[in-house]
Amino acid sequence: MGSLVVPARSATGLDFLSLGALVHRFDPGAIPFRKARSLDVWVSGGEYNVSANLSDCFGLSTGVCSAMVNYPVGDLIAGGVRAMGVRGIYKQFEHDGVTGPNMATVYSDRGQGVRAPVVFYNRCNEAAAQLKPGDFDWKGIFANGGCRWLHSGGIFASLSDTTSQLIIEGFKAAKAAGAVTSFDLNFRAKLWKRLGGTAKAQAVLREIVRHTDVLVGNEEDLQLGLGLKGPDAEAKNKLDPSVFFGMMDAVAKDFPNISVVATTLREVHSTNRHTWGAVLWKEGKTYVSPTCELDVVCRIGGGDGFAAGCMYGLLAGKSPEESLRLGWAHGAMLTTTPGDTTMVTLDAVEQFAKGGSARVQR
């Protein structure tokens, strides 16, 4: 199995770089979208969110490689990226004034109680889907310790045949430079159906994961996204880590390069009430977080919040147990605020990770 070696910090380089699509999400809050009369707009992206969290909460130097379209929606999104302290490294596209190319739109409502959240998309003529190998100067990005960690995910990989090849190109450049690579499987059947379904997804994702050090994904992601067989025994409940850990032998056998696998555990009692935990496997050893009860304001981005906290711990040289707790704590706290990216402080995350309470701070 792989052994994780995180490069030292550079005075001028990036600690963390995401490769993925930037989107904007229209959010009417708890009002069903079809009845909405006003909307909040959040800048988001499954891969970008991790960079935004690591910058704004954890104080790291981060960036995002993505597509950017020269029109007002692109300006809005680029401004949101800057506001989170993330460096944008963009392939620029010109909008034709009518049909695009476009920055993708996500529509959602948060639901309430027994009414579940709803999320749907418009990714028509999406600029990010046109990204391809050769669009970014990886040699320049990684030169002289220019970046310690490169992250991407299954949503970006599923946008087109060229986006997955771009991820592989970037990961190969990162490994050649001694940087860490991470990948969030984020298996989405609807997105992969357009490219050839589950069989296509597994072929593509398995190739990407061969160049990956740190993998984020639950047992369903591992089974559907990578075609790995899970143990016959079923988990007692959603918080039972036995099924996840039972798959680690298969991960290690098929992907000996993988050093770390981590995921969240979530029991959904209602839209606004979840029981929350997390697990981490590192080089043959297993770690389980505490569990807590969440009063959820908005669940979108909670998994990316977990990934960011966990990766911060690994980047900062903390133990696997500490890294897992930081991810668990940050993901939990992110669900207590609206939007897809963090609004909490590192001090608050660290206190909760150590067992702090929600008593008023005076």
C-alpha positions as CSV (number, residue, x, y, z in Angstrom):
1,M,0.0,0.0,0.0
2,G,1.1,3.6,-0.5
3,S,2.7,5.7,2.2
4,L,1.6,9.3,2.4
5,V,4.3,11.8,2.2
6,V,3.2,15.5,2.3
7,P,5.6,18.1,1.0
8,A,6.7,20.9,3.3
9,R,5.1,24.3,3.0
10,S,6.6,26.8,0.6
11,A,6.7,30.5,1.3
12,T,5.3,31.3,-2.2
13,G,3.6,28.1,-3.4
14,L,0.0,26.8,-3.0
15,D,-0.8,24.4,-0.2
16,F,-3.8,23.0,-2.1
17,L,-5.2,23.2,-5.6
18,S,-8.5,22.0,-6.9
19,L,-9.3,21.0,-10.4
20,G,-13.0,21.1,-11.3
21,A,-16.1,23.0,-12.5
22,L,-17.3,26.2,-10.8
23,V,-21.0,26.6,-10.6
24,H,-23.5,29.0,-9.0
25,R,-26.5,27.7,-6.9
26,F,-29.9,29.4,-6.7
27,D,-31.3,28.8,-3.2
28,P,-34.7,30.0,-2.0
29,G,-34.1,28.5,1.5
30,A,-36.9,26.4,2.9
31,I,-39.4,27.6,0.3
32,P,-40.1,25.0,-2.5
33,F,-38.3,26.1,-5.6
34,R,-41.4,26.3,-7.7
35,K,-42.9,28.8,-5.2
36,A,-39.7,30.9,-4.9
37,R,-39.9,34.7,-5.3
38,S,-36.4,35.5,-4.1
39,L,-33.1,33.6,-4.1
40,D,-29.7,33.5,-2.5
41,V,-26.8,32.8,-4.9
42,W,-23.9,30.7,-3.7
43,V,-20.6,30.1,-5.6
44,S,-19.9,26.4,-5.5
45,G,-18.3,23.3,-7.0
46,G,-17.6,19.9,-5.5
47,E,-13.9,20.3,-6.0
48,Y,-13.6,24.1,-5.5
49,N,-15.5,23.9,-2.2
50,V,-12.6,22.1,-0.5
51,S,-10.1,24.9,-1.6
52,A,-12.6,27.5,-0.4
53,N,-12.9,25.9,3.0
54,L,-9.2,25.4,3.4
55,S,-8.6,29.0,2.6
56,D,-11.3,30.7,4.6
57,C,-11.5,28.5,7.7
58,F,-8.1,26.9,7.9
59,G,-5.9,29.7,6.6
60,L,-4.1,27.8,3.8
61,S,-3.0,29.1,0.5
62,T,-5.3,27.5,-2.1
63,G,-6.3,27.7,-5.7
64,V,-8.7,26.4,-8.3
65,C,-8.1,25.4,-11.9
66,S,-11.3,25.8,-13.8
67,A,-13.1,27.2,-16.8
68,M,-14.2,30.9,-16.7
69,V,-16.6,32.5,-19.1
70,N,-16.4,36.2,-19.9
71,Y,-19.9,37.4,-19.1
72,P,-21.7,38.7,-16.0
73,V,-22.4,35.2,-14.5
74,G,-18.6,34.5,-14.8
75,D,-17.9,37.8,-13.1
76,L,-20.2,36.9,-10.2
77,I,-18.5,33.5,-9.8
78,A,-15.0,34.8,-10.1
79,G,-15.8,37.4,-7.4
80,G,-17.0,34.8,-5.1
81,V,-13.8,32.8,-5.6
82,R,-11.7,35.9,-4.7
83,A,-13.9,36.6,-1.7
84,M,-12.9,33.2,-0.2
85,G,-9.3,33.9,-0.8
86,V,-8.8,31.3,-3.5
87,R,-6.5,31.9,-6.5
88,G,-8.3,31.4,-9.8
89,I,-6.3,29.7,-12.5
90,Y,-8.7,29.8,-15.5
91,K,-9.0,28.7,-19.1
92,Q,-11.0,31.7,-20.5
93,F,-14.0,31.3,-22.7
94,E,-16.1,34.0,-24.6
95,H,-19.9,33.9,-24.3
96,D,-21.7,34.3,-27.7
97,G,-24.4,36.4,-26.0
98,V,-27.1,33.7,-26.6
99,T,-26.2,30.1,-26.1
100,G,-22.9,30.1,-24.3
101,P,-20.6,28.5,-23.4
102,N,-22.1,28.8,-19.9
103,M,-21.2,28.5,-16.2
104,A,-23.3,25.8,-14.8
105,T,-26.4,26.5,-12.7
106,V,-27.6,24.5,-9.7
107,Y,-31.1,24.9,-8.4
108,S,-32.2,23.7,-5.0
109,D,-34.4,24.1,-2.0
110,R,-33.4,23.0,1.5
111,G,-36.6,21.2,2.4
112,Q,-37.9,21.1,6.0
113,G,-38.7,18.3,8.4
114,V,-40.4,15.5,6.4
115,R,-40.0,17.4,3.1
116,A,-36.7,16.4,1.6
117,P,-34.2,18.8,-0.1
118,V,-34.4,19.0,-3.9
119,V,-31.5,19.6,-6.2
120,F,-31.5,19.9,-10.0
121,Y,-29.1,21.3,-12.7
122,N,-28.6,23.2,-15.9
123,R,-25.3,22.2,-17.3
124,C,-26.1,22.8,-20.9
125,N,-23.1,23.9,-23.0
126,E,-21.0,24.1,-19.8
127,A,-17.6,25.6,-20.4
128,A,-16.0,23.3,-17.8
129,A,-17.0,20.3,-19.8
130,Q,-14.9,21.6,-22.7
131,L,-11.7,21.6,-20.6
132,K,-9.1,19.1,-21.9
133,P,-5.4,18.1,-21.5
134,G,-3.1,20.9,-22.4
135,D,-5.3,23.6,-21.0
136,F,-3.2,24.2,-17.9
137,D,0.6,24.7,-17.4
138,W,1.1,21.9,-14.9
139,K,4.9,22.2,-15.2
140,G,4.7,25.8,-14.2
141,I,2.2,25.2,-11.5
142,F,4.3,22.5,-9.7
143,A,7.7,24.1,-10.4
144,N,9.9,24.7,-7.4
145,G,7.4,23.4,-4.8
146,G,4.6,25.5,-6.4
147,C,1.8,23.3,-5.1
148,R,1.7,20.6,-2.3
149,W,-1.6,18.9,-3.1
150,L,-3.9,18.5,-6.1
151,H,-7.5,17.5,-5.7
152,S,-10.3,16.6,-8.1
153,G,-13.5,14.6,-8.1
154,G,-16.0,12.4,-9.8
155,I,-18.4,15.1,-10.7
156,F,-15.8,16.9,-12.9
157,A,-14.7,13.6,-14.3
158,S,-18.2,12.8,-15.5
159,L,-18.7,16.0,-17.4
160,S,-17.1,14.8,-20.6
161,D,-14.5,12.4,-22.0
162,T,-11.9,15.2,-21.9
163,T,-12.3,16.2,-18.3
164,S,-11.3,12.8,-17.0
165,Q,-8.2,12.9,-19.2
166,L,-7.3,16.3,-17.8
167,I,-7.5,15.0,-14.3
168,I,-5.1,12.2,-15.2
169,E,-2.7,14.6,-16.8
170,G,-2.8,16.8,-13.7
171,F,-2.4,13.9,-11.3
172,K,0.6,12.6,-13.3
173,A,2.2,16.0,-13.1
174,A,1.5,16.3,-9.4
175,K,3.1,12.9,-8.7
176,A,6.1,13.7,-10.8
177,A,6.6,16.8,-8.7
178,G,6.2,15.0,-5.4
179,A,2.8,16.5,-4.6
180,V,-0.1,14.6,-3.0
181,T,-3.2,13.8,-5.1
182,S,-6.7,13.3,-3.7
183,F,-10.0,12.3,-5.4
184,D,-13.6,12.4,-4.2
185,L,-15.5,9.7,-6.0
186,N,-18.9,11.5,-5.7
187,F,-20.6,8.9,-7.9
188,R,-23.6,10.5,-9.7
189,A,-25.5,8.0,-11.9
190,K,-27.4,10.7,-13.8
191,L,-24.1,12.4,-14.9
192,W,-22.4,9.1,-16.0
193,K,-25.5,7.9,-17.9
194,R,-24.8,10.5,-20.6
195,L,-21.3,9.1,-21.1
196,G,-22.1,5.4,-21.1
197,G,-23.4,4.5,-17.6
198,T,-21.8,2.6,-14.8
199,A,-19.4,0.5,-16.9
200,K,-17.9,3.7,-18.4
201,A,-17.7,5.3,-15.0
202,Q,-15.8,2.4,-13.5
203,A,-13.3,2.3,-16.4
204,V,-12.6,6.0,-16.1
205,L,-12.6,6.3,-12.3
206,R,-10.3,3.2,-11.9
207,E,-7.8,4.8,-14.2
208,I,-7.9,8.1,-12.2
209,V,-7.6,6.4,-8.8
210,R,-4.4,4.6,-10.0
211,H,-2.8,8.0,-9.7
212,T,-4.4,9.0,-6.4
213,D,-3.0,9.0,-2.8
214,V,-6.1,10.0,-0.8
215,L,-9.5,8.8,-1.7
216,V,-12.9,10.1,-0.4
217,G,-15.9,7.9,-0.8
218,N,-18.4,5.7,1.0
219,E,-19.0,2.0,0.3
220,E,-21.6,2.8,-2.4
221,D,-19.1,5.0,-4.2
222,L,-16.5,2.3,-3.9
223,Q,-18.9,-0.4,-5.3
224,L,-20.6,1.7,-8.1
225,G,-17.7,3.9,-9.0
226,L,-14.9,1.5,-8.8
227,G,-16.7,-1.9,-9.2
228,L,-15.3,-3.2,-5.9
229,K,-17.2,-6.0,-4.2
230,G,-18.4,-5.2,-0.6
231,P,-18.6,-7.7,2.3
232,D,-21.7,-9.9,2.4
233,A,-22.6,-8.7,5.9
234,E,-24.9,-5.7,5.9
235,A,-24.2,-2.8,8.3
236,K,-26.5,-2.7,11.3
237,N,-27.2,1.0,10.6
238,K,-25.9,3.9,8.6
239,L,-23.3,4.7,11.3
240,D,-21.8,1.2,11.4
241,P,-18.3,1.4,9.9
242,S,-17.9,-2.3,9.4
243,V,-19.0,-2.4,5.7
244,F,-16.7,0.5,4.9
245,F,-13.7,-1.0,6.6
246,G,-14.6,-4.4,5.2
247,M,-13.9,-3.0,1.7
248,M,-10.4,-1.8,2.5
249,D,-8.7,-5.1,1.6
250,A,-10.3,-4.8,-1.9
251,V,-9.1,-1.2,-2.2
252,A,-5.6,-2.1,-1.1
253,K,-5.5,-5.0,-3.5
254,D,-6.7,-3.2,-6.6
255,F,-5.0,0.2,-5.7
256,P,-1.8,-0.3,-3.7
257,N,-1.0,3.3,-4.3
258,I,-3.8,4.5,-2.1
259,S,-2.7,5.6,1.4
260,V,-5.9,7.1,2.9
261,V,-9.6,6.5,2.4
262,A,-12.1,8.5,4.3
263,T,-15.9,9.2,4.3
264,T,-18.7,10.5,6.4
265,L,-21.4,8.4,8.1
266,R,-24.9,10.0,8.2
267,E,-28.2,8.7,9.6
268,V,-31.0,11.0,8.3
269,H,-33.9,11.2,10.7
270,S,-35.5,14.2,8.9
271,T,-34.3,17.0,6.7
272,N,-33.1,19.0,9.7
273,R,-32.1,16.2,12.1
274,H,-29.1,14.0,11.3
275,T,-26.8,11.8,13.3
276,W,-23.2,12.4,12.0
277,G,-20.0,10.5,12.1
278,A,-16.9,9.8,10.0
279,V,-14.3,7.1,9.4
280,L,-10.8,7.0,8.0
281,W,-8.5,4.2,6.9
282,K,-4.8,5.0,6.7
283,E,-2.2,2.5,5.6
284,G,-4.0,-0.5,7.1
285,K,-5.2,1.2,10.3
286,T,-8.7,2.2,11.0
287,Y,-10.1,5.3,12.8
288,V,-13.7,6.2,13.8
289,S,-14.9,9.6,14.9
290,P,-17.4,10.4,17.7
291,T,-21.0,10.8,16.6
292,C,-23.2,13.9,17.2
293,E,-26.7,15.0,16.5
294,L,-27.0,17.7,13.9
295,D,-29.7,20.4,13.6
296,V,-29.2,21.0,9.9
297,V,-29.7,24.4,8.3
298,C,-28.4,23.3,4.9
299,R,-26.7,19.9,4.2
300,I,-25.2,20.9,0.8
301,G,-21.4,21.0,1.1
302,G,-21.2,19.0,4.3
303,G,-19.1,16.2,2.7
304,D,-16.7,18.8,1.1
305,G,-16.5,20.4,4.6
306,F,-15.4,17.0,6.0
307,A,-12.9,16.5,3.2
308,A,-11.4,19.9,3.8
309,G,-10.9,19.4,7.6
310,C,-9.5,16.0,7.2
311,M,-7.0,17.2,4.5
312,Y,-6.0,20.2,6.6
313,G,-5.0,17.8,9.3
314,L,-2.9,15.7,6.9
315,L,-1.3,18.8,5.4
316,A,-0.5,20.1,8.9
317,G,1.1,16.9,9.9
318,K,-1.5,15.9,12.5
319,S,-2.3,12.3,13.4
320,P,-4.9,10.4,11.5
321,E,-7.2,10.5,14.6
322,E,-6.8,14.3,14.8
323,S,-7.3,14.7,11.0
324,L,-10.5,12.7,11.1
325,R,-11.9,14.6,14.1
326,L,-11.1,18.0,12.3
327,G,-13.0,16.8,9.2
328,W,-15.9,15.4,11.2
329,A,-16.1,18.7,13.2
330,H,-15.8,21.0,10.3
331,G,-18.3,19.1,8.2
332,A,-20.8,19.1,11.1
333,M,-20.4,22.9,11.6
334,L,-20.7,23.7,7.9
335,T,-24.3,22.2,8.0
336,T,-25.3,24.8,10.6
337,T,-24.9,27.7,8.1
338,P,-26.5,28.4,4.7
339,G,-24.4,28.0,1.5
340,D,-22.0,25.5,0.2
341,T,-18.8,26.7,1.8
342,T,-17.6,27.4,5.3
343,M,-18.7,30.3,7.5
344,V,-17.0,29.0,10.7
345,T,-13.6,29.6,12.3
346,L,-10.7,27.3,12.9
347,D,-10.9,27.9,16.7
348,A,-14.6,26.8,16.7
349,V,-13.7,23.7,14.7
350,E,-10.8,22.8,16.9
351,Q,-12.9,23.2,20.1
352,F,-15.7,21.0,18.7
353,A,-13.2,18.4,17.5
354,K,-11.9,18.2,21.1
355,G,-15.3,17.8,22.5
356,G,-16.5,21.3,23.0
357,S,-20.2,22.1,23.5
358,A,-22.7,24.6,22.1
359,R,-22.8,26.6,25.3
360,V,-22.7,30.4,24.7
361,Q,-19.2,31.8,24.4
362,R,-18.8,35.0,26.6
